[in-house]
Amino acid sequence: MVYVIEMHNFVVYMSKAHFLWVDDEIDLLKPYILFLEEKGYKTMCAGNGHDAIEISRTNKFDIIFLDEHMPGLSGLETLVELKKDSPDIPVVIITKSEDEGIMNQAIGRNISDYLIKPVNPNQVLLTIKKILEKKRLVNEAVISNYSNEYIDLFDEIYNCSSLSDWKNVYKRLVRRELELEQRDDSLKSMIDNQKVEANTFFAKFVRKNYKSWIEKTHNQSGQTVMSYNLFEKKVFPIIDRGEKLYFILIDNFRLDQWEVVREVVCKYFESDEDLYLSIVPTATPYSRNSIFSGLMPIEISEKFPELWIHESEDKGKNESEKHFIESLLFRTGRDASFSYNKVNTKGDAENIIDKFNEIDKNSLNVLVFNFIDMLSHSGTDSKLMRELAPDDAAYRSLTKTWFMYSPLNSLLKKIAESGSKVILTSDHGAIRVNKGLKIKGDSRTNSNLRYKLGRSLAYDPKTVFEIIHPKNYGLPAPNISTRYIFAQNRDFFLYPNSYNHFLNIFENSFQHGGVSMEEMMVPLVILSPKKN
């Protein structure tokens, strides 16, 4: 059962199905496994519910066969957990009992079919064909819908003339990517090509307009919501109305990651969703410090020279965030009570929950969660993490799993119960890089793979977004000849020495600092507690 579908020069192969069979009597499964292998299907086995849940988190299956009666975690209990992580996965319950109550419970939890033991192999085959045929028809419908939208999306990409246009394109691409991803892995290349093309045009758009955005925001009180005026435009209007607000910043949080956790968050909140624009470099020392200070980086370096840490200094670049918030509130004439908390560990989050009644008295509570940033960096440093998150789909999946089981989920529930609003956002996103660009720099050049600044940079100007006069772009210049360059699309910077060695290390890792939709267009979600 191999389906081949041709669409606009793409050939999509829908390969043989992959199953998981969960049963505590694994030895009895061998005849079924051999039978399915003869039919060309691949089957993995799990001997209990806990193993099944773990296996399903790191593998994609077309169908899960689940024994209802197992010691420890029962089939129905396992089903609940499987559906939390993969709500669309077809599950077939296998039971010794025809008890109506059990069947009602199973059907109520959205099973695809059930079989009564002893099971005949042909019954299994019939169930498989029934489910896969339905899946094939759904896939064909999705492909057909995308085929109709495909040219329309390209036209929209080519004709984007405003930031609002680009927001709409990015949202459409992400939502279509998620829809295609849930159907078949082989479909992902179709939308992936469109994202690459879109990022090429987006980079041209940024190069053409970035300076005018900076000038316009300063001269006209901030028409475009960017890092430096995010508090002015979105935070202050809420607290000025006397409403309590939690400003939760998840480092490296992207639009696609918001899409996969929305369902979890919206159990407690109504959401008002938008995107804002991160300044460049899309990196914490610049974008996050700009958010909390309400200033462009050059203004931070001039107003707080003792707090601005230059790239060449071996110090933490985001250790003054509380001071920046305090200064911003004072400078704008606001005496609102606030707290600032940085969350690096589960213990940090649990401490916040423990003292929730105390911090909930404040007008503003700022919380910075660093899990996704640590995940992306560990993906660079750790072979295991790179295997767990080899692509965007796995990156999203890990984010969702963390979100569901982290104290942040419990914290959001408490905030909703308290009646406070939440702004959920980030300082920048990240992009999976796959093309190394050769550049040259001296020993004082910074180490970031997506942007460089220095006096002696050698590069091909056609392949980068270059800023020759940093002060005109709101960026500090340690020396009169300092310039900045930014990688675009999925490029990243490497030096000619040991180029292949470092290419192997960093290729397909998640990086930030450059110019792409994923890094610059940041989710901005205002959450209001549900009234019920």
C-alpha positions, -999 to +999 in steps of 0.1 A: +000+000+000+023+027-013+006+058-026+023+082-050+009+117-055+023+143-079+018+180-071+036+209-086+069+191-091+067+174-057+063+136-056+050+125-022+054+089-012+031+076+015+049+046+027+039+014+045+023+019+080+041+017+113+023+002+143+028-001+181+013-031+198+009-029+236+003-062+255+018-076+287+019-111+271+044-101+244+053-136+235+018-142+222+022-114+198+048-131+176+024-147+151+007-113+146+040-095+141+051-121+115+018-119+098+019-081+096+056-082+084+045-105+056+020-078+046+047-052+046+039-035+079+064-026+106+054-032+142+070-023+175+060-039+209+056-026+244+050-048+274+032-023+296+014+011+295+044+031+308+067+018+281+041+025+255+037+061+265+075+067+264+079+049+230+051+069+215+067+102+225+098+095+204+082+076+175+053+082+151+028+054+146-001+051+122-021+028+146-016+017+182-031-017+193-037-016+230-046-044+253-073-033+278-064-057+306-028-051+318-012-051+353-001-017+365-014+009+341-046-004+325-053-001+288-079+027+294-055+046+316-027+042+290-052+054+264-058+087+283-020+094+284-014+085+248-042+108+237-027+137+257+005+136+237-011+125+203-048+133+203-051+122+166-034+088+168-058+060+159-060+035+188-076+000+186-086-015+220-082-053+224-101-068+252-111-102+266-144-087+278-175-076+260-185-056+290-206-027+278-192-003+304-156-008+293-166-003+257-185+028+265-155+042+283-131+033+255-154+048+228-159+079+249-121+083+248-122+084+210-109+050+200-108+041+163-120+004+168-120-025+192-114-062+189-125-090+212-100-118+221-091-142+207-082-121+178-080-135+143-051-121+121-076-113+093-096-093+118-065-072+125-058-068+088-094-056+082-092-031+110-059-018+096-072-014+061-103+004+074-083+029+094-056+034+068-082+039+041-098+066+062-064+082+068-056+080+031-088+098+022-081+125+049-045+128+035-057+132+000-082+159+012-054+178+030-032+175-001-060+187-023-066+217+000-029+225+001-027+221-037-055+247-041-037+270-017-002+264-029+000+289-057-021+314-037+005+312-009+033+318-033+015+348-048+010+362-013+047+357-005+058+375-037+034+404-031+039+411+006+043+449+009+037+455+047+045+439+080+008+430+083+011+410+051+041+391+064+023+383+097-005+368+077+018+347+055+038+335+085+006+324+103-007+306+072+026+288+067+028+276+103-008+264+105-005+246+072+028+231+083+012+217+114-018+203+095+005+185+069+028+173+096+000+154+114-009+135+083+023+121+068+060+129+073+067+129+035+044+159+031+066+182+052+090+189+024+063+207+005+056+234+031+093+234+041+102+247+006+076+274+008+090+285+042+125+287+027+112+308-002+092+330+022+123+337+044+143+347+013+117+374+005+112+383+041+150+390+045+148+414+015+118+431+031+137+436+064+168+449+046+146+474+027+125+486+057+143+480+090+159+515+092+126+532+085+109+511+112+135+523+137+132+559+127+094+558+125+090+542+159+112+570+175+098+599+156+061+589+157+059+574+192+061+539+180+037+529+152+052+494+150+052+472+181+089+462+185+110+451+214+118+485+228+081+497+230+065+464+239+058+476+275+046+510+263+022+495+238+010+463+255+019+462+292+012+498+305-024+500+291-034+470+312-018+480+345-029+516+340-065+504+340-058+489+375-057+453+362-031+429+376-008+415+349+016+386+347+042+392+319+056+357+311+085+356+287+095+322+274+130+325+258+131+313+222+093+308+221+081+307+184+047+309+168+046+272+160+053+263+196+024+286+207+002+268+183+009+234+199+004+246+235-026+268+228-050+240+237-034+235+271-034+273+280-069+279+267-084+255+292-081+285+316-080+316+294-094+333+264-066+344+240-060+375+219-032+365+196-008+387+176+028+389+166+053+417+173+087+424+158+120+417+176+148+441+170+181+427+156+202+411+168+175+386+178+195+377+208+189+382+246+215+409+253+198+431+227+161+421+223+153+412+259+172+441+275+154+463+250+120+450+262+127+455+299+144+489+295+121+504+269+152+515+250+171+506+219+205+490+226+225+522+218+203+541+244+209+514+270+247+516+265+246+554+268+221+557+297+235+527+316+272+524+306+279+505+338+252+479+330+258+475+292+280+444+288+300+445+255+302+413+234+339+409+242+334+409+280+331+376+297+301+385+319+264+376+319+245+398+293+211+398+310+218+402+347+203+437+350+167+430+338+151+438+372+169+471+373+159+479+337+122+473+346+124+494+377+141+523+358+114+521+330+086+523+355+102+553+372+111+570+339+074+568+328+060+580+361+046+547+373+049+536+409+033+502+402+045+474+425+062+446+406+083+415+410+108+399+387+116+362+387+139+342+364+130+305+362+158+281+352+148+250+372+117+232+383+126+243+418+125+280+408+090+276+394+078+257+425+091+285+447+070+310+428+039+288+432+046+285+469+047+323+473+019+330+448-004+347+473+024+372+481+034+381+445-003+382+434-006+414+454+016+432+428+003+452+398+029+435+376+048+402+379+075+395+353+086+359+349+113+347+325+113+310+316+145+297+300+136+261+293+133+264+255+165+284+252+183+257+272+168+231+250+180+247+218+215+252+232+217+217+246+206+206+211+239+220+199+260+206+226+245+172+232+243+144+207+213+129+226+193+162+225+200+165+188+187+131+182+156+139+203+149+171+184+163+165+149+137+188+132+110+214+139+083+188+145+103+171+173+113+206+187+076+214+190+068+181+205+094+185+233+081+220+239+045+207+243+056+179+266+075+203+288+046+228+289+021+202+299+041+188+328+060+218+339+050+240+369+042+268+344+010+249+336+000+248+373+010+285+376-012+295+347-041+278+364-035+297+396-032+330+377-066+323+360-082+315+393-069+348+407-085+367+379-053+383+366-044+388+329-013+373+313+009+384+285+027+353+271+055+362+247+092+359+240+122+381+232+130+363+200+126+329+183+151+305+168+156+288+134+170+254+124+202+262+104+216+241+076+239+262+054+273+274+066+286+308+052+323+314+053+334+347+069+366+361+084+370+380+116+397+388+142+400+375+178+376+402+191+347+391+169+318+377+189+309+340+188+272+340+178+266+319+147+237+342+133+253+376+137+287+391+139+301+425+149+336+437+146+361+459+128+377+433+105+349+413+091+353+398+056+322+384+039+301+384+008+277+413+012+252+397-012+245+369+013+240+389+045+221+418+060+249+443+068+248+474+090+278+496+083+267+525+105+253+508+137+242+540+154+218+547+126+201+514+135+200+519+173+230+496+179+262+505+199+295+506+181+325+498+204+348+512+177+343+537+149+348+510+123+325+484+139+299+469+116+272+442+121+262+414+098+232+391+101+226+357+087+194+352+067+171+323+062+188+291+074+224+303+070+250+305+098+285+319+100+316+297+101+353+305+097+373+289+069+396+272+094+380+239+104+349+247+084+338+211+078+344+202+115+321+230+128+296+225+100+291+189+112+286+202+148+261+230+141+242+219+110+205+213+119+209+230+153+186+257+164+202+292+165+191+328+169+204+363+163+197+367+126+169+376+102+141+352+096+104+350+103+109+325+130+134+347+149+118+382+143+081+377+143+074+368+180+041+355+194+023+381+216-006+365+233-029+384+258-047+359+280-079+368+300-093+343+325-124+325+314-153+338+334-167+304+343 
